[in-house]
Amino acid sequence: MVKNLIGKAPLDTRLIISNRNVQRAIDLQAILDAGKEKTVIAPNVIDAVKAADIVFTCFGDDDAMKQTAKEVSDAFNLDGKLFVDCSTVHPDTTDHLADVFTKADAEFVACPVFGAPAVADAGQLVCVLAGPEDSIRRVRPYCRGVMGKANIEFSGQPCSKATLLKIIGNTFILNMIEALAEGHTLAEKSGLGNDHLHQFIEIMFPGPYTAYSGRMMSGDYHKREEPLFAVHLARKDAKHAHRLAEASGISLKDVEVADGHLSHVQEHMGKKGDIAGIYGAVRKESGLKFEN
């Protein structure tokens, strides 16, 4: 996302980068902007916000985002600043953030995104925007055509609508991976073989299905040093989906099965566990080795 902001966005000053782990910010700058002509690193979030007018945030969990919002809003007046949160959090958290920032005289837009890291790198994310129309208008120039290929908008609607779609949308991803894991395991054990199943998937379901099928066949799901979609984050999203379902009076049986397999991935791989590791969990419960 940073790569596309500095490469394609209509910026009139250097992009400020901030990370709770400062070394990560330094490493990112070295990769994307070695000459430091388009970016500058802020040593902490307070300094980053002070110098910015539009602030994009992306945190791995709800508590971290809430804590940061409180820290920033308590530090100084935020009048004129626009906060754009791209985190995958519970809709209640989004409502809380909107309340915190607007009470501090700032604007707030929720903008979670759909797309794997490779999709983000290519500027092909789907951006989901919700909030006041005037605020969304300020964010649009950085979404479609810059970070993303398309926008889904809830203009003039509660900011939580965006994260509601994000959480429900992520259950489709969980269900897709579960179906692929079971299908590939059955293909191997029944004697069909994985190659022909993958060929069928390529023809019938191009895109994410084919990409995850390839990751499973290649063993990428257990070989990576750093996950593409960490198992603890996938389980966090599943938990949010269950809370939403319970509040709405329905059950998500597919998500329950997938989350059970994610728990096995977590036990087997720890912090290296990836959502695609569901394949390994299905293999193991079917009498095969976790690793293919």
N, C-alpha and C positions, 0 to 999 in steps of 0.2 A: 504494500500500500504506500509506504514511504517512497519507494522507487518511482511509482507512477505519479505521486504528488509532485516530486521535484522534477520529473521529466515532462509532465504534460499539464499540470495545473497552472492557472493564471496567477502565479505568485509575484508580488512586487518586492519581496524581501526574502532573506534566507529562511528556510524551514527549520523550526526549532525541534530538536529531538530530545526526548526525556525518557528514561527507563529507571525503574527502581534499582536495577542492576546497571550501574553506570558503564561498566565494561561492555555490556551488550550494545549500548548506544554507540560507544567508541568503535566497536567492531563493525556495526552497521554502517557508520559513516565511512570507515575505511574501505568498505566494499562498494558503496554507492556514490561516494563523493570524496575521493582521496584528496582532492585539492582544497576541500572545505569551502568551495565557492558557492554552493547552494544550500548548505546545512550548517547549523551551529548546535552544539550540545549544551543543554541546560543541566547543571549538576543536581537539580531536584525539581519536583513538580511545581513548587511555589514560584521559583525563578522562571520556569517555562510559561506558566500562566500569566505572570506579570507582563511578560514581553509579547504576548500573543493577543490577537483579537478573536480568532477562531481556534478552538482547542478540540482536537480529536483525541478521544480516550478509548483504550481497549484493554480490559483487564480479564483475567482468567476466572475470577469468581466474584460473587455479589459483595461479600464483605470487604474485599480490597477496594472495590469501586466506591462503596459507601464511605469507607474511611477516608479515601482521597477527597471525595466531595466535601466532607465535613472539614478536613484539613484546609482545603482551598477556600471554602466559604467563610471559615473563621479567621483567615489570615488578613483579608482586605476586601474592600468593596469590589464587586465584579461587574459593575455597571458597564454596559456596552459589549461585554464578552459573550460569545456564543459557544456553548459546549455541545459537542456532537459525540454521543457515546456509541461505539461500535461493539461493545461487549455483549456476550450472550448471557443474559441474566433473567431472573424471573420478572414478569411484568410488574409485580408489586414493587420490586427494586427500582424499576424504571420510573414508576410513579413517585417513589421516594426521592429519586435523583432530581426529577423535574421540580418537585416541591422545594428541595434544598437550594437549587440554583436560581429558581425564579424569586425566591424570598431574598436572595442575595443580589437581586437586580440584574441577573444574567438571563440570557435566553438558553433554551435547551431543546435539542432534537435527538430523538433516538434513531440510530442508524446501524442496526446489526447487519451483517453481510452474509451471504451464502457463497461458498466456494472454498476449495482446498488451497493450500499454499501456492501450488503451481498456477492455479486460476487467479489468485491475487497477484502473483508476479506478472502474469500476462495482462493484467488490467481487465479481467473478465468477470469480476464479481457481480452479484446481484445485490444492490443496495436497497434496504427497506427503511423508508423514512417516515417518521410520524412526529407530529407537533404542529405548532402554529404555522400558517402559510407563509408569513413574512420570514420566519426563521428558516423554513425549508428552502425558500427561494435563495437564501444566502449559501446554502449547502450544495445545491444542485450542481454548480460549476465544478465541484470536486468529485462528483459521483459518476454518472454515465459519461463515457468518453475519456475518463481519467482513471479512476479506480475500478470502475465497473462497466459492464455492457448493457445494463438495464436497471431501472428504478421501479420499485413498487412503493406507492405513496399512500399514506393516510393523512393527507393534508387537512389541517384544522381539526384533527381528531386526537384523542389522548395518546401521549407518547408510548404508553404501554401496548398499544395495538401492534407496534413494530416488533417488540420482543415476544408478544403472544404468537405472531406468525413465525418468528424465528424458532421458538421452542417446538411448536407443532411441526414446522418444516423439518427440524432435526430428527423427529421421530421417523420421518420417511427415510432419512439416511440410515438410521439404525436398522429399520426393517429391511432396507435394501441389502445391507451387509449381512444380516442374518440369513436372508434368502440365498444370497450367493454362497455363504459358508456352508449351509446345509446342502445346496445343490452340488457344489464341488466335492463335498465329502461323499455324497451319494453316488456321484459320477465315478469317483475312484473305487468305492467299495463294490459297486454293482458291475464293474468291468467296462463301463462306457468309456472311461478315460476323460481327463480334464481338457485335453486339447479341443476335442469336438464340442464339448460344452462351451468352452470359451469362444469358439467360432460362432456358435449359435447366439451367444450374448453379444458379440461384436455386431452381428447382422440385425438382431432384433432390438437391442438396447444399447446403442452407442452412447458415449459420454461417460457419466459417473459409473454406471454398471460395468462397462468395459474396463475402466481404469482400476476399479477395485478388484475385479476379476484378475486382471494382470498382476496386481500387487500380491494377491493370494498365490497365484501360480508360481511367481518368481521367488516367493519366500520373503519378500520385502517386509511382510507383517511381523517377522521375528528377527530380521537381520539389522534393522535400523538402530543406530546409536541414540537417535533422538526421534520420538514419534512425530508423525504429521498431525495426528489428532489424538492427543494423550488420553489414555483410558480414564483417568480421574476426571477429566473435563467432560468426556462422553457420559460418565455416570452422573455427574452433576446435572447435565441436561436431561437425562432420563428421570432424575429425581424431580426436577422442575415440572416435567411433563406429567408425572404421576400426581403431583400436587394439583395441577390444573385439572386433570381428569377427575380426581376425587371431588374437587369443588364443583365440577359440572355434572356429577352424578353418572360418570361412565368409567369403564375400566379399559386399560390399554394392554391387552394380553400379549401382543407381539413385543411391546417394549419391555414387559416383565421378563420374557424369555431372553431377549437380547441383553438386558441388564444382568441377568443371572450369568450369562456367558462372559460378560465384561468383568464380573467379579472374579471369575476363573483366570482371565487374562491378567488381572491385577495381581493375583496370587502367584502366577507363573513368571511374570516379567517385571513386576514392580513398576518403577518410574519409566522404564523403557516401553511399557505396554502401549499399544496403539489400538484404535478402534477396529482396525482390520484384523487384529488378533482374535476376534470372535471366531474366525476360521480355525485357528489352532485349538480353541476351546471346544468347538463342535467336533473336530477331529479326535481330540483326546477322549471325549465322552463316548465316541463311536468306536473306540478300540485302536485308534491310530496314534502315532506320535503327534505332539503339539506342533513340532516343526515338520514341514513337508520336505 
